[in-house]
Amino acid sequence: MQLFDAESSTYTYLLWDKDTKDAILVDPVDTQVDRDIDEATKLNLSLVYG
């Protein structure tokens, strides 16, 4: 999943294993932590790295 932060012009990627539901964040933006956690929660993912 691709997420965009307009303020920093940064794309963050939420990637996960469909079997284990383990997920990682690539290039997270510190001001968007709540958004990223909300997206992972909606998909029942377990963030293991971000």
PDBQT receptor file of N, H, CA, C and O in Angstrom, charges set to zero:
ATOM      1  N   MET A   1       0.845  -1.157   0.000  1.00  0.00    +0.000 N 
ATOM      2  CA  MET A   1       0.000   0.000   0.000  1.00  0.00    +0.000 C 
ATOM      3  C   MET A   1       0.897   1.227   0.000  1.00  0.00    +0.000 C 
ATOM      4  O   MET A   1       1.870   1.294   0.750  1.00  0.00    +0.000 OA
ATOM      5  N   GLN A   2       0.570   2.187  -0.833  1.00  0.00    +0.000 N 
ATOM      6  H   GLN A   2      -0.221   2.133  -1.443  1.00  0.00    +0.000 HD
ATOM      7  CA  GLN A   2       1.335   3.424  -0.930  1.00  0.00    +0.000 C 
ATOM      8  C   GLN A   2       0.571   4.541  -0.228  1.00  0.00    +0.000 C 
ATOM      9  O   GLN A   2      -0.610   4.758  -0.497  1.00  0.00    +0.000 OA
ATOM     10  N   LEU A   3       1.248   5.245   0.668  1.00  0.00    +0.000 N 
ATOM     11  H   LEU A   3       2.207   5.069   0.886  1.00  0.00    +0.000 HD
ATOM     12  CA  LEU A   3       0.668   6.368   1.406  1.00  0.00    +0.000 C 
ATOM     13  C   LEU A   3       1.517   7.596   1.115  1.00  0.00    +0.000 C 
ATOM     14  O   LEU A   3       2.733   7.490   0.956  1.00  0.00    +0.000 OA
ATOM     15  N   PHE A   4       0.875   8.770   1.045  1.00  0.00    +0.000 N 
ATOM     16  H   PHE A   4      -0.113   8.856   1.174  1.00  0.00    +0.000 HD
ATOM     17  CA  PHE A   4       1.604   9.979   0.671  1.00  0.00    +0.000 C 
ATOM     18  C   PHE A   4       1.452  11.046   1.739  1.00  0.00    +0.000 C 
ATOM     19  O   PHE A   4       0.358  11.268   2.257  1.00  0.00    +0.000 OA
ATOM     20  N   ASP A   5       2.555  11.708   2.064  1.00  0.00    +0.000 N 
ATOM     21  H   ASP A   5       3.444  11.528   1.643  1.00  0.00    +0.000 HD
ATOM     22  CA  ASP A   5       2.559  12.860   2.961  1.00  0.00    +0.000 C 
ATOM     23  C   ASP A   5       2.883  14.094   2.133  1.00  0.00    +0.000 C 
ATOM     24  O   ASP A   5       4.009  14.254   1.661  1.00  0.00    +0.000 OA
ATOM     25  N   ALA A   6       1.900  14.962   1.957  1.00  0.00    +0.000 N 
ATOM     26  H   ALA A   6       0.985  14.832   2.340  1.00  0.00    +0.000 HD
ATOM     27  CA  ALA A   6       2.061  16.139   1.099  1.00  0.00    +0.000 C 
ATOM     28  C   ALA A   6       3.075  17.135   1.659  1.00  0.00    +0.000 C 
ATOM     29  O   ALA A   6       3.801  17.775   0.898  1.00  0.00    +0.000 OA
ATOM     30  N   GLU A   7       3.128  17.268   2.981  1.00  0.00    +0.000 N 
ATOM     31  H   GLU A   7       2.539  16.747   3.599  1.00  0.00    +0.000 HD
ATOM     32  CA  GLU A   7       4.029  18.246   3.584  1.00  0.00    +0.000 C 
ATOM     33  C   GLU A   7       5.494  17.951   3.275  1.00  0.00    +0.000 C 
ATOM     34  O   GLU A   7       6.269  18.866   2.998  1.00  0.00    +0.000 OA
ATOM     35  N   SER A   8       5.868  16.686   3.323  1.00  0.00    +0.000 N 
ATOM     36  H   SER A   8       5.238  15.943   3.549  1.00  0.00    +0.000 HD
ATOM     37  CA  SER A   8       7.263  16.318   3.064  1.00  0.00    +0.000 C 
ATOM     38  C   SER A   8       7.471  15.737   1.665  1.00  0.00    +0.000 C 
ATOM     39  O   SER A   8       8.594  15.410   1.281  1.00  0.00    +0.000 OA
ATOM     40  N   SER A   9       6.383  15.612   0.912  1.00  0.00    +0.000 N 
ATOM     41  H   SER A   9       5.471  15.877   1.224  1.00  0.00    +0.000 HD
ATOM     42  CA  SER A   9       6.424  15.003  -0.432  1.00  0.00    +0.000 C 
ATOM     43  C   SER A   9       7.051  13.609  -0.387  1.00  0.00    +0.000 C 
ATOM     44  O   SER A   9       7.859  13.243  -1.241  1.00  0.00    +0.000 OA
ATOM     45  N   THR A  10       6.659  12.845   0.628  1.00  0.00    +0.000 N 
ATOM     46  H   THR A  10       6.003  13.142   1.322  1.00  0.00    +0.000 HD
ATOM     47  CA  THR A  10       7.222  11.517   0.846  1.00  0.00    +0.000 C 
ATOM     48  C   THR A  10       6.168  10.439   0.667  1.00  0.00    +0.000 C 
ATOM     49  O   THR A  10       5.045  10.560   1.156  1.00  0.00    +0.000 OA
ATOM     50  N   TYR A  11       6.546   9.387  -0.037  1.00  0.00    +0.000 N 
ATOM     51  H   TYR A  11       7.459   9.289  -0.434  1.00  0.00    +0.000 HD
ATOM     52  CA  TYR A  11       5.705   8.198  -0.129  1.00  0.00    +0.000 C 
ATOM     53  C   TYR A  11       6.179   7.203   0.917  1.00  0.00    +0.000 C 
ATOM     54  O   TYR A  11       7.373   6.930   1.040  1.00  0.00    +0.000 OA
ATOM     55  N   THR A  12       5.221   6.665   1.672  1.00  0.00    +0.000 N 
ATOM     56  H   THR A  12       4.251   6.887   1.573  1.00  0.00    +0.000 HD
ATOM     57  CA  THR A  12       5.477   5.593   2.627  1.00  0.00    +0.000 C 
ATOM     58  C   THR A  12       4.807   4.347   2.084  1.00  0.00    +0.000 C 
ATOM     59  O   THR A  12       3.719   4.412   1.512  1.00  0.00    +0.000 OA
ATOM     60  N   TYR A  13       5.463   3.214   2.266  1.00  0.00    +0.000 N 
ATOM     61  H   TYR A  13       6.346   3.160   2.730  1.00  0.00    +0.000 HD
ATOM     62  CA  TYR A  13       4.903   1.954   1.773  1.00  0.00    +0.000 C 
ATOM     63  C   TYR A  13       4.646   1.021   2.942  1.00  0.00    +0.000 C 
ATOM     64  O   TYR A  13       5.520   0.792   3.778  1.00  0.00    +0.000 OA
ATOM     65  N   LEU A  14       3.432   0.487   2.988  1.00  0.00    +0.000 N 
ATOM     66  H   LEU A  14       2.722   0.673   2.309  1.00  0.00    +0.000 HD
ATOM     67  CA  LEU A  14       3.044  -0.523   3.964  1.00  0.00    +0.000 C 
ATOM     68  C   LEU A  14       3.009  -1.849   3.223  1.00  0.00    +0.000 C 
ATOM     69  O   LEU A  14       2.173  -2.066   2.346  1.00  0.00    +0.000 OA
ATOM     70  N   LEU A  15       3.933  -2.735   3.589  1.00  0.00    +0.000 N 
ATOM     71  H   LEU A  15       4.612  -2.559   4.301  1.00  0.00    +0.000 HD
ATOM     72  CA  LEU A  15       4.061  -4.037   2.930  1.00  0.00    +0.000 C 
ATOM     73  C   LEU A  15       3.801  -5.131   3.950  1.00  0.00    +0.000 C 
ATOM     74  O   LEU A  15       4.171  -4.999   5.116  1.00  0.00    +0.000 OA
ATOM     75  N   TRP A  16       3.156  -6.228   3.508  1.00  0.00    +0.000 N 
ATOM     76  H   TRP A  16       2.855  -6.335   2.560  1.00  0.00    +0.000 HD
ATOM     77  CA  TRP A  16       2.861  -7.300   4.450  1.00  0.00    +0.000 C 
ATOM     78  C   TRP A  16       2.841  -8.653   3.783  1.00  0.00    +0.000 C 
ATOM     79  O   TRP A  16       2.671  -8.784   2.571  1.00  0.00    +0.000 OA
ATOM     80  N   ASP A  17       3.024  -9.660   4.630  1.00  0.00    +0.000 N 
ATOM     81  H   ASP A  17       3.162  -9.553   5.615  1.00  0.00    +0.000 HD
ATOM     82  CA  ASP A  17       2.930 -11.058   4.210  1.00  0.00    +0.000 C 
ATOM     83  C   ASP A  17       1.471 -11.469   4.362  1.00  0.00    +0.000 C 
ATOM     84  O   ASP A  17       0.903 -11.360   5.448  1.00  0.00    +0.000 OA
ATOM     85  N   LYS A  18       0.867 -11.939   3.283  1.00  0.00    +0.000 N 
ATOM     86  H   LYS A  18       1.328 -12.028   2.400  1.00  0.00    +0.000 HD
ATOM     87  CA  LYS A  18      -0.567 -12.244   3.324  1.00  0.00    +0.000 C 
ATOM     88  C   LYS A  18      -0.892 -13.425   4.223  1.00  0.00    +0.000 C 
ATOM     89  O   LYS A  18      -2.023 -13.540   4.696  1.00  0.00    +0.000 OA
ATOM     90  N   ASP A  19       0.069 -14.306   4.471  1.00  0.00    +0.000 N 
ATOM     91  H   ASP A  19       0.988 -14.213   4.086  1.00  0.00    +0.000 HD
ATOM     92  CA  ASP A  19      -0.183 -15.471   5.322  1.00  0.00    +0.000 C 
ATOM     93  C   ASP A  19      -0.024 -15.151   6.811  1.00  0.00    +0.000 C 
ATOM     94  O   ASP A  19      -0.878 -15.506   7.623  1.00  0.00    +0.000 OA
ATOM     95  N   THR A  20       1.070 -14.482   7.162  1.00  0.00    +0.000 N 
ATOM     96  H   THR A  20       1.764 -14.193   6.502  1.00  0.00    +0.000 HD
ATOM     97  CA  THR A  20       1.343 -14.202   8.581  1.00  0.00    +0.000 C 
ATOM     98  C   THR A  20       0.748 -12.879   9.053  1.00  0.00    +0.000 C 
ATOM     99  O   THR A  20       0.554 -12.676  10.252  1.00  0.00    +0.000 OA
ATOM    100  N   LYS A  21       0.460 -11.982   8.116  1.00  0.00    +0.000 N 
ATOM    101  H   LYS A  21       0.618 -12.147   7.143  1.00  0.00    +0.000 HD
ATOM    102  CA  LYS A  21      -0.044 -10.631   8.421  1.00  0.00    +0.000 C 
ATOM    103  C   LYS A  21       1.019  -9.763   9.099  1.00  0.00    +0.000 C 
ATOM    104  O   LYS A  21       0.694  -8.714   9.655  1.00  0.00    +0.000 OA
ATOM    105  N   ASP A  22       2.292 -10.193   9.058  1.00  0.00    +0.000 N 
ATOM    106  H   ASP A  22       2.556 -11.045   8.606  1.00  0.00    +0.000 HD
ATOM    107  CA  ASP A  22       3.384  -9.354   9.538  1.00  0.00    +0.000 C 
ATOM    108  C   ASP A  22       3.617  -8.255   8.512  1.00  0.00    +0.000 C 
ATOM    109  O   ASP A  22       3.612  -8.507   7.307  1.00  0.00    +0.000 OA
ATOM    110  N   ALA A  23       3.823  -7.024   9.002  1.00  0.00    +0.000 N 
ATOM    111  H   ALA A  23       3.827  -6.819   9.981  1.00  0.00    +0.000 HD
ATOM    112  CA  ALA A  23       3.940  -5.881   8.099  1.00  0.00    +0.000 C 
ATOM    113  C   ALA A  23       5.152  -5.027   8.442  1.00  0.00    +0.000 C 
ATOM    114  O   ALA A  23       5.649  -5.035   9.568  1.00  0.00    +0.000 OA
ATOM    115  N   ILE A  24       5.610  -4.295   7.439  1.00  0.00    +0.000 N 
ATOM    116  H   ILE A  24       5.207  -4.289   6.524  1.00  0.00    +0.000 HD
ATOM    117  CA  ILE A  24       6.690  -3.329   7.624  1.00  0.00    +0.000 C 
ATOM    118  C   ILE A  24       6.288  -2.015   6.972  1.00  0.00    +0.000 C 
ATOM    119  O   ILE A  24       5.465  -1.982   6.057  1.00  0.00    +0.000 OA
ATOM    120  N   LEU A  25       6.881  -0.940   7.458  1.00  0.00    +0.000 N 
ATOM    121  H   LEU A  25       7.550  -0.966   8.201  1.00  0.00    +0.000 HD
ATOM    122  CA  LEU A  25       6.731   0.375   6.842  1.00  0.00    +0.000 C 
ATOM    123  C   LEU A  25       8.067   0.755   6.222  1.00  0.00    +0.000 C 
ATOM    124  O   LEU A  25       9.114   0.637   6.860  1.00  0.00    +0.000 OA
ATOM    125  N   VAL A  26       8.025   1.205   4.991  1.00  0.00    +0.000 N 
ATOM    126  H   VAL A  26       7.175   1.301   4.474  1.00  0.00    +0.000 HD
ATOM    127  CA  VAL A  26       9.220   1.666   4.292  1.00  0.00    +0.000 C 
ATOM    128  C   VAL A  26       9.103   3.175   4.137  1.00  0.00    +0.000 C 
ATOM    129  O   VAL A  26       8.098   3.667   3.624  1.00  0.00    +0.000 OA
ATOM    130  N   ASP A  27      10.107   3.906   4.569  1.00  0.00    +0.000 N 
ATOM    131  H   ASP A  27      10.923   3.506   4.986  1.00  0.00    +0.000 HD
ATOM    132  CA  ASP A  27      10.153   5.367   4.531  1.00  0.00    +0.000 C 
ATOM    133  C   ASP A  27       8.999   6.028   5.286  1.00  0.00    +0.000 C 
ATOM    134  O   ASP A  27       8.318   6.888   4.727  1.00  0.00    +0.000 OA
ATOM    135  N   PRO A  28       8.765   5.642   6.549  1.00  0.00    +0.000 N 
ATOM    136  CA  PRO A  28       7.693   6.291   7.310  1.00  0.00    +0.000 C 
ATOM    137  C   PRO A  28       8.033   7.748   7.630  1.00  0.00    +0.000 C 
ATOM    138  O   PRO A  28       9.201   8.119   7.743  1.00  0.00    +0.000 OA
ATOM    139  N   VAL A  29       6.995   8.555   7.773  1.00  0.00    +0.000 N 
ATOM    140  H   VAL A  29       6.046   8.254   7.681  1.00  0.00    +0.000 HD
ATOM    141  CA  VAL A  29       7.131   9.969   8.140  1.00  0.00    +0.000 C 
ATOM    142  C   VAL A  29       6.681  10.099   9.595  1.00  0.00    +0.000 C 
ATOM    143  O   VAL A  29       5.583   9.669   9.948  1.00  0.00    +0.000 OA
ATOM    144  N   ASP A  30       7.528  10.689  10.438  1.00  0.00    +0.000 N 
ATOM    145  H   ASP A  30       8.420  11.039  10.152  1.00  0.00    +0.000 HD
ATOM    146  CA  ASP A  30       7.228  10.714  11.877  1.00  0.00    +0.000 C 
ATOM    147  C   ASP A  30       5.907  11.395  12.219  1.00  0.00    +0.000 C 
ATOM    148  O   ASP A  30       5.274  11.022  13.207  1.00  0.00    +0.000 OA
ATOM    149  N   THR A  31       5.477  12.369  11.445  1.00  0.00    +0.000 N 
ATOM    150  H   THR A  31       5.992  12.672  10.643  1.00  0.00    +0.000 HD
ATOM    151  CA  THR A  31       4.214  13.055  11.732  1.00  0.00    +0.000 C 
ATOM    152  C   THR A  31       2.994  12.264  11.269  1.00  0.00    +0.000 C 
ATOM    153  O   THR A  31       1.861  12.673  11.521  1.00  0.00    +0.000 OA
ATOM    154  N   GLN A  32       3.215  11.143  10.599  1.00  0.00    +0.000 N 
ATOM    155  H   GLN A  32       4.136  10.811  10.394  1.00  0.00    +0.000 HD
ATOM    156  CA  GLN A  32       2.111  10.327  10.088  1.00  0.00    +0.000 C 
ATOM    157  C   GLN A  32       2.004   8.972  10.790  1.00  0.00    +0.000 C 
ATOM    158  O   GLN A  32       1.382   8.049  10.265  1.00  0.00    +0.000 OA
ATOM    159  N   VAL A  33       2.600   8.853  11.956  1.00  0.00    +0.000 N 
ATOM    160  H   VAL A  33       3.105   9.603  12.383  1.00  0.00    +0.000 HD
ATOM    161  CA  VAL A  33       2.603   7.580  12.679  1.00  0.00    +0.000 C 
ATOM    162  C   VAL A  33       1.184   7.091  12.949  1.00  0.00    +0.000 C 
ATOM    163  O   VAL A  33       0.890   5.913  12.745  1.00  0.00    +0.000 OA
ATOM    164  N   ASP A  34       0.306   7.972  13.401  1.00  0.00    +0.000 N 
ATOM    165  H   ASP A  34       0.545   8.929  13.567  1.00  0.00    +0.000 HD
ATOM    166  CA  ASP A  34      -1.069   7.562  13.706  1.00  0.00    +0.000 C 
ATOM    167  C   ASP A  34      -1.787   7.059  12.463  1.00  0.00    +0.000 C 
ATOM    168  O   ASP A  34      -2.500   6.058  12.522  1.00  0.00    +0.000 OA
ATOM    169  N   ARG A  35      -1.605   7.740  11.345  1.00  0.00    +0.000 N 
ATOM    170  H   ARG A  35      -1.025   8.553  11.297  1.00  0.00    +0.000 HD
ATOM    171  CA  ARG A  35      -2.221   7.301  10.084  1.00  0.00    +0.000 C 
ATOM    172  C   ARG A  35      -1.731   5.909   9.708  1.00  0.00    +0.000 C 
ATOM    173  O   ARG A  35      -2.523   5.047   9.327  1.00  0.00    +0.000 OA
ATOM    174  N   ASP A  36      -0.428   5.695   9.815  1.00  0.00    +0.000 N 
ATOM    175  H   ASP A  36       0.215   6.395  10.123  1.00  0.00    +0.000 HD
ATOM    176  CA  ASP A  36       0.156   4.413   9.428  1.00  0.00    +0.000 C 
ATOM    177  C   ASP A  36      -0.338   3.278  10.326  1.00  0.00    +0.000 C 
ATOM    178  O   ASP A  36      -0.658   2.192   9.842  1.00  0.00    +0.000 OA
ATOM    179  N   ILE A  37      -0.399   3.531  11.621  1.00  0.00    +0.000 N 
ATOM    180  H   ILE A  37      -0.140   4.413  12.014  1.00  0.00    +0.000 HD
ATOM    181  CA  ILE A  37      -0.906   2.515  12.550  1.00  0.00    +0.000 C 
ATOM    182  C   ILE A  37      -2.377   2.231  12.273  1.00  0.00    +0.000 C 
ATOM    183  O   ILE A  37      -2.799   1.075  12.310  1.00  0.00    +0.000 OA
ATOM    184  N   ASP A  38      -3.157   3.265  11.998  1.00  0.00    +0.000 N 
ATOM    185  H   ASP A  38      -2.813   4.203  11.968  1.00  0.00    +0.000 HD
ATOM    186  CA  ASP A  38      -4.579   3.075  11.676  1.00  0.00    +0.000 C 
ATOM    187  C   ASP A  38      -4.757   2.202  10.444  1.00  0.00    +0.000 C 
ATOM    188  O   ASP A  38      -5.616   1.320  10.430  1.00  0.00    +0.000 OA
ATOM    189  N   GLU A  39      -3.959   2.435   9.412  1.00  0.00    +0.000 N 
ATOM    190  H   GLU A  39      -3.261   3.151   9.423  1.00  0.00    +0.000 HD
ATOM    191  CA  GLU A  39      -4.064   1.629   8.187  1.00  0.00    +0.000 C 
ATOM    192  C   GLU A  39      -3.716   0.170   8.467  1.00  0.00    +0.000 C 
ATOM    193  O   GLU A  39      -4.399  -0.735   7.987  1.00  0.00    +0.000 OA
ATOM    194  N   ALA A  40      -2.671  -0.058   9.231  1.00  0.00    +0.000 N 
ATOM    195  H   ALA A  40      -2.116   0.677   9.621  1.00  0.00    +0.000 HD
ATOM    196  CA  ALA A  40      -2.281  -1.428   9.569  1.00  0.00    +0.000 C 
ATOM    197  C   ALA A  40      -3.371  -2.107  10.392  1.00  0.00    +0.000 C 
ATOM    198  O   ALA A  40      -3.676  -3.280  10.178  1.00  0.00    +0.000 OA
ATOM    199  N   THR A  41      -3.949  -1.380  11.319  1.00  0.00    +0.000 N 
ATOM    200  H   THR A  41      -3.701  -0.427  11.493  1.00  0.00    +0.000 HD
ATOM    201  CA  THR A  41      -5.009  -1.928  12.164  1.00  0.00    +0.000 C 
ATOM    202  C   THR A  41      -6.239  -2.292  11.342  1.00  0.00    +0.000 C 
ATOM    203  O   THR A  41      -6.835  -3.347  11.560  1.00  0.00    +0.000 OA
ATOM    204  N   LYS A  42      -6.626  -1.436  10.401  1.00  0.00    +0.000 N 
ATOM    205  H   LYS A  42      -6.142  -0.580  10.224  1.00  0.00    +0.000 HD
ATOM    206  CA  LYS A  42      -7.785  -1.711   9.539  1.00  0.00    +0.000 C 
ATOM    207  C   LYS A  42      -7.624  -3.021   8.779  1.00  0.00    +0.000 C 
ATOM    208  O   LYS A  42      -8.603  -3.714   8.499  1.00  0.00    +0.000 OA
ATOM    209  N   LEU A  43      -6.385  -3.349   8.449  1.00  0.00    +0.000 N 
ATOM    210  H   LEU A  43      -5.590  -2.786   8.676  1.00  0.00    +0.000 HD
ATOM    211  CA  LEU A  43      -6.099  -4.560   7.676  1.00  0.00    +0.000 C 
ATOM    212  C   LEU A  43      -5.719  -5.747   8.567  1.00  0.00    +0.000 C 
ATOM    213  O   LEU A  43      -5.323  -6.801   8.069  1.00  0.00    +0.000 OA
ATOM    214  N   ASN A  44      -5.843  -5.570   9.880  1.00  0.00    +0.000 N 
ATOM    215  H   ASN A  44      -6.165  -4.714  10.285  1.00  0.00    +0.000 HD
ATOM    216  CA  ASN A  44      -5.485  -6.621  10.850  1.00  0.00    +0.000 C 
ATOM    217  C   ASN A  44      -4.036  -7.073  10.709  1.00  0.00    +0.000 C 
ATOM    218  O   ASN A  44      -3.733  -8.264  10.785  1.00  0.00    +0.000 OA
ATOM    219  N   LEU A  45      -3.148  -6.106  10.504  1.00  0.00    +0.000 N 
ATOM    220  H   LEU A  45      -3.393  -5.139  10.442  1.00  0.00    +0.000 HD
ATOM    221  CA  LEU A  45      -1.731  -6.404  10.334  1.00  0.00    +0.000 C 
ATOM    222  C   LEU A  45      -0.977  -6.178  11.637  1.00  0.00    +0.000 C 
ATOM    223  O   LEU A  45      -1.394  -5.392  12.487  1.00  0.00    +0.000 OA
ATOM    224  N   SER A  46       0.126  -6.874  11.774  1.00  0.00    +0.000 N 
ATOM    225  H   SER A  46       0.464  -7.513  11.084  1.00  0.00    +0.000 HD
ATOM    226  CA  SER A  46       1.011  -6.703  12.916  1.00  0.00    +0.000 C 
ATOM    227  C   SER A  46       2.292  -6.037  12.422  1.00  0.00    +0.000 C 
ATOM    228  O   SER A  46       3.073  -6.649  11.693  1.00  0.00    +0.000 OA
ATOM    229  N   LEU A  47       2.508  -4.780  12.820  1.00  0.00    +0.000 N 
ATOM    230  H   LEU A  47       1.874  -4.283  13.412  1.00  0.00    +0.000 HD
ATOM    231  CA  LEU A  47       3.721  -4.079  12.403  1.00  0.00    +0.000 C 
ATOM    232  C   LEU A  47       4.923  -4.653  13.141  1.00  0.00    +0.000 C 
ATOM    233  O   LEU A  47       4.983  -4.629  14.370  1.00  0.00    +0.000 OA
ATOM    234  N   VAL A  48       5.871  -5.166  12.380  1.00  0.00    +0.000 N 
ATOM    235  H   VAL A  48       5.823  -5.186  11.382  1.00  0.00    +0.000 HD
ATOM    236  CA  VAL A  48       7.070  -5.742  12.971  1.00  0.00    +0.000 C 
ATOM    237  C   VAL A  48       8.294  -4.870  12.731  1.00  0.00    +0.000 C 
ATOM    238  O   VAL A  48       9.344  -5.087  13.335  1.00  0.00    +0.000 OA
ATOM    239  N   TYR A  49       8.159  -3.884  11.848  1.00  0.00    +0.000 N 
ATOM    240  H   TYR A  49       7.305  -3.708  11.357  1.00  0.00    +0.000 HD
ATOM    241  CA  TYR A  49       9.267  -2.977  11.563  1.00  0.00    +0.000 C 
ATOM    242  C   TYR A  49       8.694  -1.736  10.906  1.00  0.00    +0.000 C 
ATOM    243  O   TYR A  49       7.834  -1.830  10.030  1.00  0.00    +0.000 OA
ATOM    244  N   GLY A  50       9.168  -0.575  11.328  1.00  0.00    +0.000 N 
ATOM    245  H   GLY A  50       9.866  -0.499  12.040  1.00  0.00    +0.000 HD
ATOM    246  CA  GLY A  50       8.664   0.645  10.704  1.00  0.00    +0.000 C 
ATOM    247  C   GLY A  50       9.513   1.832  11.036  1.00  0.00    +0.000 C 
ATOM    248  O   GLY A  50       9.225   2.942  10.588  1.00  0.00    +0.000 OA
TER     249      GLY A  50
